[in-house]
Amino acid sequence: MLAEATSPDRRFDVVICESIDRIARWTHQGTKIEHDLELAGVPLLAADEPITQSNSRKRAAQILLRRTKQGVAEWYMIEMLEKSWDGFEEHTGQGWNVGKPPYGYLAEKHKHPVPAKRAEGKHKTKLKIDPDRGPVVEQIFAWRIDEKLSYRAIAERLNTDLDRYPPPQPVDPARAVGRWTGSAVREILVNPKYTGHMVWNRRSTKDKLHPGKVNPREQWVVSAQPTHPGIVPIETFLAAQNVGRSRERSRADARQASPNRHRQTKRVYALRSYVWCAPCQRRMFGRTVTGYTYYPANPARGPSPRGTRA
């Protein structure tokens, strides 16, 4: 509509809405639309306002009414968002789970605390450990911490015995692949719910461009106290995160003795992704010169913290 308003052959001369606060909930968006239409010579009318001539100069009362209604609409929206957020914070603090339980947990149904919703048969859920899949989560954390395995390496180990390590099932059964993947392993290792603390708003559900993206940690809502049985201690969870930082940008494949799939790979280095330069804190890479294997750091990244070159 705004694009056609500036066209010389537009198909309308006036824009009318039910109420000015229905144009947009944000005041600046509503006034911007009104201003753009006005520049194009198209008056914006509201059905609940007196209709005046387009060339009338008596608009002071109308502008005051419009801005008041727009301000009230924006206040109402922001207040509802704040109350909704406060409700989810309380909901999370009490340990109620939202959505499908993470792998290793089952949904334990509880009667809804609101009598009216309880009468409708609605309920809420808390998490309890799945006796079949809970030990799988513990094993995944153990492999990650003790052996510093990559996500794909862990997935390959799990896929060797799917009866012992049943793969996760997505919300949409059509997306199930029937085996473990590196992304499925990663989702387990980075999910703080396994510590026993309830977490909400870890992923974005409103972002249309990036649905399901992980929100910044400062936007997470985490219960102050454990609300359900934890599968791994907090110390174990944090140790797994530190392994991820040490393996960042590593090209190590699932099996240490096999070459990775990168097109530049020519040799296999047994200590790849496992050795670091102590002075400069950079990952060391393999290099073969006249039949001898060396593990240097990368001085091309600039001076090291201690002013040395590895």
Protein Blocks (a to p, Z undefined) as FASTA:
>chain_A
ZZmmmpmkbcbfbdcdfbfklmpmblklmmmmmmmmmmnopacddfkbccddfkbcblml
mmmmmmmmmmmmmmmmmmmmmmmmmmmmmmmmnopaehjddehiacdddddfblklmmno
pacddddddfklmmmmmmmmmmmmmnopafklmmmmmmmommlmccdddfblmlpgoiac
fklmmmmmmmmklnopacehkbcckbmklghiacdfklpccdfbdfbdcfbdfklmmmmm
mmmmmmgoiabdfblkbccfbfkbmbdcfkgokaccfklopacddddeehiacddddfkn
opcfkopaZZ
